[in-house]
Amino acid sequence: MSILIDTKTRVVVQGMTGKMGQKVTKEMLAEGTVVSCGVTPGKGGQEVEGLPVFDSVAEAKAHDAKLNTSVILVPPLLVMDAAMEAMDAGLELVVIITENVPIKDAARIVAYAAKTDCRVIGPSSTGLIAPGKGKIGPIGSAKEKDMYSPGTIGVISKSGGMCAETSRLLTKEGLGQSTVVGVGGDVIAGTTFADLLPLFEADPETEAIVLFAEIGGAYEEIAAELIKAKIKKPVVAFVSGTFAEKMGKGLALGHAGAIVEEGFGTAKDKKKALKDAGVLVADYHHDIPALVKQALKR
Amino acid sequence: MKLLEYKGKELLKSVGIRTPPAIVTDNKSYVNLSYHKEQYRDFFFEHKEVVIKAQVVAGKRKKNGLISITNDFGESLKLIDGLYKKEWNGAPIDTLLIEKCLDIQDEYYLSILWDTRSKGPLILLGKGGIDVEKGEKPVSLAISVLDGLHDYQARSLAKAAGFKGRMMSGMASFVKKAYDCFLQYDCRILEINPVIKTPEGLLYAGDAKITIDDSGVARQETFKDVTEIEDRSLLTERALEARKIDYHDHRGVAGKTFVEFDGDIAVLASGGGGSLTVMDAVLEAGGKPANYVEYSGDPPKEKVRQLTAITLGRPALKGCLVVGGRANFTDIFETLSGFTEGVLDLKELPKYPIVVRRAGPRDKEAFAMLKEFAKEHGLDLTLYGEEMSMSKAAKIMVEKAYGVKA
């Protein structure tokens, strides 16, 4: 088993005709994902990788009634409209890869998702991968040696690049991954640690969960509260950004959400909250596999 | 993007919030120009007492002598001249905001920001003034961004903050306007501290600290000509120089994030999450980073060359760490070629150790080139691919730089 992606997953690529859209479509097909079709308004009738492109998600849905997942690769200011369209068409999972989406738009998307019972991942998600089963978005490949490998560790990361780096460390130590999800480092994220932890907890194939966390916001604190109350599987975390907060308040380094404002969201507080909840917190990123092994008593 | 006070107040005014009568001067020789001088004289004698505020993005302006108050016309001219002669963080002061000094009966604090817990706007309202941090805790209200802020919610918030009767309605209306401003202009944070209540019971925005969401700037016509956007108090000359690399060339990002610190290990990092992870590792291993910078998005060679020259142009360095996670798009050969060119631009070739950890498109070619380059110029260069973890590479850098095992 894996979370969020399985044999029923059928993907529409919004922005399929763009440079990124074409590249990601090709990659997803190579990874074994069922990509059904694409949408680019005004380009209906074209083809990408032999797949049909439609003008709207509704038309895509008419073409494939089992369509349930969208991956969004359109320019930042067009993301809100694309996401609303996907949710109104009744899709269950919308993964927004685009970066630099205005916070206001992200907040509206997330609020609308709650109303329509849709799960939104991102903005600024690098996608997700269940190694050996498929992937959504540009996250990387399980075909590439030493990157992702099938296994029992669930990974949730605020950083896209560190999805691959974290999985590489795990793979090197023989710890494969059940599903790796890049949730993005934006201020308002559709899906956060606390949303995915219960899914990994319920997934019989996942034995332990690794979090790549970051300063800023309250998503780590919320996760800590949830872990304390409901998560029985071992959780290992790394909190990045200690450096940024040492160097000055209000300095945005790295991701948009990684900013310590008004003293909230410091790495120190996050590490403490996670430790208090029983999470094993790594001092160095490369210590993660050792802590996972320790937690699994291997 | 952080707005100067006068620009922030323009936004507030546009949604109907009262701001003190004011004039903005953006001319160095303002008081010597007869036309403006006349205008200013009229302004002064109409209001009799003025606050003169230097327009810089910085906190604690009063403590730094950037704000003065006077009821003497002659003195006010001297103060204006004095402020124009001042510098703030190496840059001249270009703009002054001169306002009527209001009669203050009470001061409050209002701020609106994006809350990660409710995933929507959060309004904070409280008694306040300059030292809001020491004051009572403000009351807060989370808003549904789809439904908006209803009048009754604004009234309840004002009541909870201690406003009664007519003031409750007055403050509710003030908060509603501020909320409109927050959404309309893609604000990230909108803070009005103080909100001034005059003896007549009127509410004014006494200050405006507004940060616009960088991702929303592109669709806001009103910010097209705004250039003074950063808190310079953290930026050194080298940092300002590095920022210029990105001004007129939008291919990839190179110098925009450059910040300098009191350390001796130069860092050229790639990737948002990766760069922070590496900086943490340098600190954790006992290293002192000389700077932070994150370059990514496949910047052209020339940008990396400039960035390298600026970063390594600093004296007394003990090491240089070039590090990044596996790149998807960034051409490693291109960027590392830029690095070697930047090194050659230096007055003196580095004698300190250089540690490189990179992976991605054309990395093998890049590594062969780097090896040759190091040999030719006698550099102490250690090269790692993806077999080495980023944070371990950082640790090795610290050990090499200080000649000890960390």
Interface residues (C-beta under 8 A of the other chain):
Chain A: P76 L77 N100 V101 P102 I103 K104 A107 R108 V110 A111 Y112 K115 P138 G140 D146 M147 S157 K158 S159 G160 G161 M162 A164 E165 R168 L169 G185 V187 I188 A189 F212 E214 G216 G217 A218 Y219 I222 F238 S240 G241 T242 F243 A244 K246 M247 G248 G250 L251 L253 G254 H255 A256 G257 A258 E261 G265 D283 Y284 H285 H286
Chain B: L113 W114 T116 R117 K119 G120 P121 S144 V145 L146 L183 D186 R188 I189 D213 D214 S215 G216 A218 R219 D231 L234 T257 V259 F261 G271 G272 G273 G274 S275 L276 T277 M279 D280 A281 V282 L283 E284 P289 Y292 E294 G325 R326 N328 E386 E387 S389 M390 S391 K392 K395
